[in-house]
Amino acid sequence: MNRSSSSDSGTPPPPEKHEVFISFRGEDTRKGFTSHLNAAFTRHDIRTYMDYNLERGDEISTTLLKAIEDAQLSVIVFSKNYANSKWCLDELLKILECKRTRGQVVLPIFYDIDPSFVRNQIGSYAEAFEKHEKRFRDNMSKVRKWRDALLEAASYSGWDCTINRTESELVEEIVKDVLEKLNRVYVGDLDQQIAKYEQLAQLQQEYARKIGGIDNFQKVEITKQRIIQLQMERNLRMLRLTPDMVSHIEQSAPGNNNFRFF
C-alpha cells in the first residue's frame, strides 16, 4: 500500500486508508501489467493496497483479510497462473464475501487469459485444479468453493486484455472505470491536453524570443489562454458542475454582466 514517509521524530505515520485492493498472481504480473496499473492509480490519487509479501504461509494472513475488508473496490487480475495459488484463491473467496456482506465492488481483469478459461476452469486453470484436488483430496469442499468463486467472479462485467489495444490505453480506461465506480471524477484526458499545450507554449515562446514578431508572441498568448480554459474545465469537472449549473452561476454573478468561467 502507498504510504507517506516517516516523520522527523522517527515514528512512522499510520498507513493511509486505501480504496482499492489489488489481487494478482505475482509471478505473472507483479513487474509488468499490475505495476503499471498501480502506478496509474497512484497518478490519479487512487489509494491502493498491493501485497508485496513473497514469503507466504499456508493460510492467508489476518492483515490481508483486513485489507480486503477495508477496500471499497477490489480489482482481480486473472492471469494464466492465478489459480495455481491457493493464496490468490483464498483472497478471491474473501473478496466475494465482502461483496455480499459489505457491498464491495468487484472488477475482474483478464490478462493474457480468455475469460471462459477462468469461468469454466479449462486450460491452465484445469491443470491448476488437478493439483489442488490431489493436494486437498480430504477437503474437497474447499476446492468446490474455489471453483464456484471463479465462476462467479468471471461472470461479472470486467476488462478483457486480449482485445486489440495498447496496454497503456487499457490501463487508462480501467482507471477511468474505477474512478467512476468510486464516485470520483476522471480528468486524465484534460491533464493530457494541458500537458501538450504547455509543451506547445514553451516551444512557441522560445521561437518568439529568437525570431521576434508580434504574431509569434500572440500565438503564445492564444496557447496560454487555451491552457487556462482547460484548467478551468478541469476544475469544473472536479466540482461536478453541469452546464446548466455553470450557466446559472454566470447569469447570477452580481454586478458583472460579462462574468464567464472561461
C-alpha positions as CSV (number, residue, x, y, z in Angstrom):
1,M,0.0,0.0,0.0
2,N,1.2,3.5,-0.7
3,R,2.5,5.1,2.5
4,S,3.9,8.6,3.2
5,S,7.4,8.9,4.5
6,S,8.4,8.7,8.2
7,S,8.3,11.9,10.3
8,D,11.4,13.6,11.6
9,S,10.8,12.1,15.0
10,G,11.4,8.7,13.6
11,T,7.9,7.5,14.3
12,P,6.2,6.2,11.2
13,P,2.8,7.7,10.4
14,P,-0.2,5.5,10.3
15,P,-0.8,4.0,6.9
16,E,-3.2,5.9,4.7
17,K,-6.5,4.1,4.3
18,H,-6.8,2.5,0.8
19,E,-9.7,2.5,-1.5
20,V,-8.8,-0.4,-3.8
21,F,-7.4,-3.8,-3.1
22,I,-5.5,-5.5,-6.0
23,S,-5.5,-9.3,-6.1
24,F,-2.9,-10.7,-8.5
25,R,-0.5,-13.6,-9.2
26,G,2.9,-12.1,-8.5
27,E,4.9,-14.4,-10.8
28,D,2.6,-13.4,-13.8
29,T,2.1,-9.6,-13.5
30,R,3.9,-8.1,-10.5
31,K,6.7,-6.5,-12.6
32,G,4.5,-5.8,-15.6
33,F,0.8,-5.1,-16.0
34,T,-0.1,-4.9,-12.3
35,S,2.8,-2.5,-11.6
36,H,1.7,-0.3,-14.5
37,L,-1.9,-0.4,-13.3
38,N,-1.0,0.5,-9.7
39,A,1.2,3.4,-11.0
40,A,-1.7,4.7,-13.0
41,F,-4.0,4.5,-9.9
42,T,-1.4,6.5,-7.9
43,R,-1.2,9.2,-10.6
44,H,-4.9,9.6,-10.3
45,D,-4.8,9.8,-6.5
46,I,-6.5,6.4,-6.1
47,R,-5.1,4.8,-2.9
48,T,-4.3,1.1,-3.4
49,Y,-3.3,-1.9,-1.3
50,M,-0.9,-4.4,-3.0
51,D,0.5,-7.4,-1.1
52,Y,4.3,-7.4,-1.6
53,N,4.9,-10.4,0.8
54,L,6.7,-13.1,-1.0
55,E,7.1,-15.4,1.9
56,R,3.6,-16.9,2.3
57,G,2.4,-19.3,4.8
58,D,-0.3,-21.9,4.4
59,E,-3.1,-19.6,5.5
60,I,-4.0,-16.1,4.4
61,S,-2.9,-13.5,7.0
62,T,-5.3,-11.5,9.1
63,T,-3.7,-8.3,7.9
64,L,-4.5,-9.2,4.3
65,L,-8.1,-10.2,5.3
66,K,-8.5,-6.8,7.0
67,A,-7.1,-5.0,3.9
68,I,-9.7,-6.7,1.7
69,E,-12.5,-5.7,4.1
70,D,-11.4,-2.1,4.2
71,A,-11.4,-1.6,0.5
72,Q,-14.3,-0.1,-1.4
73,L,-13.4,-1.9,-4.6
74,S,-11.3,-5.0,-5.4
75,V,-9.5,-5.4,-8.7
76,I,-8.8,-9.1,-9.5
77,V,-6.1,-9.5,-12.2
78,F,-6.8,-13.0,-13.5
79,S,-3.7,-14.3,-15.3
80,K,-2.7,-17.7,-16.6
81,N,-1.3,-18.9,-13.2
82,Y,-3.7,-17.1,-10.9
83,A,-5.5,-20.4,-10.0
84,N,-2.2,-22.1,-9.1
85,S,-2.0,-20.0,-6.0
86,K,-4.1,-21.2,-3.0
87,W,-3.4,-17.7,-1.6
88,C,-5.0,-16.0,-4.6
89,L,-8.0,-18.3,-4.4
90,D,-8.4,-17.5,-0.7
91,E,-8.2,-13.8,-1.5
92,L,-10.9,-14.3,-4.1
93,L,-13.2,-16.0,-1.5
94,K,-12.8,-13.1,0.9
95,I,-13.4,-10.5,-1.9
96,L,-16.6,-12.2,-2.9
97,E,-17.7,-12.5,0.8
98,C,-17.1,-8.7,1.1
99,K,-19.2,-8.1,-2.0
100,R,-22.1,-9.9,-0.4
101,T,-21.8,-8.6,3.1
102,R,-20.3,-5.1,2.6
103,G,-21.4,-4.2,-0.9
104,Q,-17.8,-4.1,-2.1
105,V,-17.4,-3.5,-5.9
106,V,-15.6,-6.3,-7.7
107,L,-13.8,-5.6,-11.0
108,P,-12.2,-8.6,-12.8
109,I,-9.4,-8.1,-15.3
110,F,-8.5,-10.9,-17.7
111,Y,-4.8,-10.5,-18.5
112,D,-3.5,-12.8,-21.2
113,I,-6.3,-15.3,-20.4
114,D,-9.7,-15.8,-22.0
115,P,-12.5,-15.2,-19.5
116,S,-14.1,-18.5,-20.4
117,F,-10.9,-20.3,-19.1
118,V,-11.4,-18.7,-15.7
119,R,-15.2,-19.2,-15.7
120,N,-15.1,-22.8,-16.7
121,Q,-11.7,-23.7,-15.3
122,I,-10.2,-25.0,-18.5
123,G,-6.7,-24.7,-20.0
124,S,-4.1,-23.7,-17.3
125,Y,-7.0,-23.4,-14.8
126,A,-7.9,-27.0,-15.3
127,E,-4.2,-28.0,-14.7
128,A,-4.2,-26.0,-11.5
129,F,-7.3,-27.7,-10.2
130,E,-5.9,-31.1,-10.9
131,K,-3.1,-30.3,-8.5
132,H,-5.5,-28.8,-5.9
133,E,-7.7,-31.8,-6.0
134,K,-4.8,-34.1,-5.3
135,R,-3.4,-31.9,-2.5
136,F,-6.8,-31.2,-0.9
137,R,-8.4,-34.6,-1.5
138,D,-9.5,-34.6,2.1
139,N,-11.0,-31.2,1.8
140,M,-12.9,-31.1,-1.5
141,S,-15.4,-28.7,-0.2
142,K,-12.7,-26.1,-0.2
143,V,-11.9,-26.9,-3.8
144,R,-15.5,-26.6,-4.8
145,K,-15.7,-23.2,-3.1
146,W,-12.7,-22.0,-5.2
147,R,-14.4,-23.3,-8.4
148,D,-17.6,-21.6,-7.6
149,A,-15.8,-18.3,-6.7
150,L,-14.0,-18.3,-10.1
151,L,-17.3,-18.9,-11.9
152,E,-18.9,-16.1,-10.0
153,A,-16.1,-13.6,-10.4
154,A,-15.6,-14.3,-14.0
155,S,-19.2,-13.6,-14.7
156,Y,-19.0,-10.0,-13.5
157,S,-18.5,-7.2,-16.0
158,G,-14.8,-6.5,-16.3
159,W,-11.9,-6.0,-18.7
160,D,-10.6,-8.4,-21.3
161,C,-7.0,-7.6,-22.1
162,T,-7.0,-9.9,-25.2
163,I,-8.9,-7.2,-27.1
164,N,-6.7,-5.4,-29.6
165,R,-5.4,-2.2,-28.0
166,T,-2.3,-1.0,-26.3
167,E,-1.7,-1.7,-22.7
168,S,-1.4,2.0,-21.9
169,E,-4.8,2.7,-23.4
170,L,-6.3,-0.2,-21.5
171,V,-4.8,0.9,-18.2
172,E,-6.2,4.5,-18.6
173,E,-9.7,3.0,-19.4
174,I,-9.6,0.9,-16.3
175,V,-8.5,3.8,-14.2
176,K,-11.5,5.8,-15.6
177,D,-13.8,2.9,-14.8
178,V,-12.5,2.6,-11.3
179,L,-12.9,6.4,-10.6
180,E,-16.5,6.3,-11.8
181,K,-17.2,3.2,-9.6
182,L,-15.6,5.1,-6.6
183,N,-17.9,8.0,-7.5
184,R,-14.8,10.1,-8.4
185,V,-14.2,12.2,-11.4
186,Y,-11.8,11.4,-14.3
187,V,-9.7,14.2,-15.6
188,G,-6.9,12.3,-17.3
189,D,-8.0,13.4,-20.7
190,L,-7.8,17.0,-19.7
191,D,-4.4,16.5,-18.0
192,Q,-3.0,15.1,-21.2
193,Q,-4.3,18.1,-23.2
194,I,-3.0,20.6,-20.7
195,A,0.5,18.9,-20.8
196,K,0.5,19.1,-24.6
197,Y,-0.5,22.8,-24.7
198,E,2.1,23.6,-22.0
199,Q,4.8,22.0,-24.2
200,L,3.5,23.9,-27.2
201,A,3.5,27.2,-25.3
202,Q,7.1,26.6,-24.3
203,L,8.2,25.9,-27.9
204,Q,6.3,28.9,-29.2
205,Q,7.8,31.2,-26.5
206,E,11.4,30.0,-27.4
207,Y,10.7,30.6,-31.1
208,A,9.2,34.1,-30.5
209,R,12.2,35.1,-28.4
210,K,14.6,34.1,-31.2
211,I,12.6,35.4,-34.2
212,G,10.5,38.1,-32.7
213,G,7.4,39.4,-34.3
214,I,4.0,40.4,-32.8
215,D,2.3,37.5,-34.5
216,N,4.6,34.9,-32.8
217,F,4.0,36.4,-29.4
218,Q,0.2,36.5,-30.0
219,K,0.4,32.8,-30.7
220,V,2.0,32.2,-27.3
221,E,-0.8,34.2,-25.6
222,I,-3.5,32.2,-27.5
223,T,-2.0,28.9,-26.4
224,K,-1.8,30.2,-22.8
225,Q,-5.4,31.2,-22.9
226,R,-6.3,27.7,-24.1
227,I,-4.4,26.2,-21.1
228,I,-6.4,28.4,-18.8
229,Q,-9.6,27.3,-20.4
230,L,-8.7,23.6,-20.0
231,Q,-7.6,24.1,-16.4
232,M,-10.9,25.8,-15.7
233,E,-12.8,22.9,-17.4
234,R,-10.8,20.5,-15.2
235,N,-11.8,22.4,-12.1
236,L,-15.4,22.5,-13.1
237,R,-15.4,18.7,-13.7
238,M,-13.8,18.2,-10.3
239,L,-16.6,20.2,-8.8
240,R,-19.2,18.2,-10.8
241,L,-20.9,21.3,-12.2
242,T,-23.3,20.6,-15.0
243,P,-23.6,23.0,-18.0
244,D,-26.9,24.2,-16.5
245,M,-25.3,24.9,-13.2
246,V,-22.5,26.8,-14.9
247,S,-25.0,28.9,-16.9
248,H,-27.0,29.7,-13.7
249,I,-23.8,30.8,-11.9
250,E,-22.8,33.0,-14.8
251,Q,-26.2,34.7,-15.0
252,S,-26.4,35.1,-11.2
253,A,-22.9,36.8,-10.8
254,P,-23.7,40.1,-9.1
255,G,-22.7,43.3,-10.8
256,N,-20.8,41.6,-13.6
257,N,-22.7,41.1,-16.9
258,N,-19.5,39.9,-18.5
259,F,-18.8,37.2,-16.0
260,R,-17.7,33.9,-17.6
261,F,-16.0,30.8,-16.3
262,F,-13.9,30.6,-19.5
